[in-house]
Amino acid sequence: MIFLENKGDEVIPGTYRHYKGNDYEVMGIATNRQTMKEDIVVLRALQDSGEFKKGSLCYCVRERFFQKIPVSGGREVARFVRIGW
């Protein structure tokens, strides 16, 4: 599998894999109406998971979308990795 590199904190529409293994389509970026500051990444689940049904819309705050997550062995992985267009 080829992982496509994101440029910095630019959210590029396409298919992303969450570090737990589920795939999501990035639908776009929304702005929090209350703060008008916080960008929110809007996602669509591409398969059923314990959290979301296939086709469900969900979101992730942009800052969190790009977070590195500690995993076993003391290493860190990206929360979301782009895997396709």
N, C-alpha and C positions, 0 to 999 in steps of 0.2 A: 504494500500500500504506500502510495506517495502522499505525504502531507504537504500542503501548500503553505508557504510562509506568509504570515500577515506582516505588513509594514507598520511597525510601531503599534500605535493604538487605533489604527484605522480598521473599522469594521466593514469588511467587504461582503456583500450578499453572496450566499452560497450555502453549501452543506458543511456543518461543523460536527465534530464528535466531542461530546462531553468526556471528561477524564474517567467517568464511571462506565463509559461504553455506549451510551445512547446517542443517536444521531438527531440533529435538529437542522432545520432550514432557517437561516437568518432572513427575516422578512423585511427588516429595515430598522431605522433608529427613530425613537419617539423622544419627546421632551416631557419631563415631569411638569405638569401644568401648575402645580402648587409652588414649586421652587423656580421653575423656568431655567434651571441650571443643570440638573442631573439628566444626562442622556441615558436612555433605556434601550437595550437591544431587544427587539421583538422576535421571538422564535416560534417555529411550528414543529411539534414533535413528529418525527418520521416513523415511529413505531410505538407500540404500547410499552409502557414501563411501569414500575411501581408508583411513580409520581404522576404521570400524564398518559392519557389515551392518545393513540395515533391521530394526528390532525389537530390536537389541542394547541391553542396559542398560550404562550407563557412569556415571561420577560426576565431579563437579567440586567441589573444596573451595569452600565458600561465599565466602570472601575472594577467591578467584580468579574465581569466577563473575561478580563485580561489578567486576572490574578494567577499567581503560581500557587499550586497546592502541594503541601508536603505529602509524600507517599512513603511506603516502606523502603528501607534501605537508605534513608536520609536524603533522598533526592527530591527534587521538585518538578512538577509537570504543569503545563498550561491547563487551566480549567476547560477551555474550548480550543480545539485545533481545527483549522479549515481543511476539509478533505475533498472538496469538489465544488464545482460551479453551481 
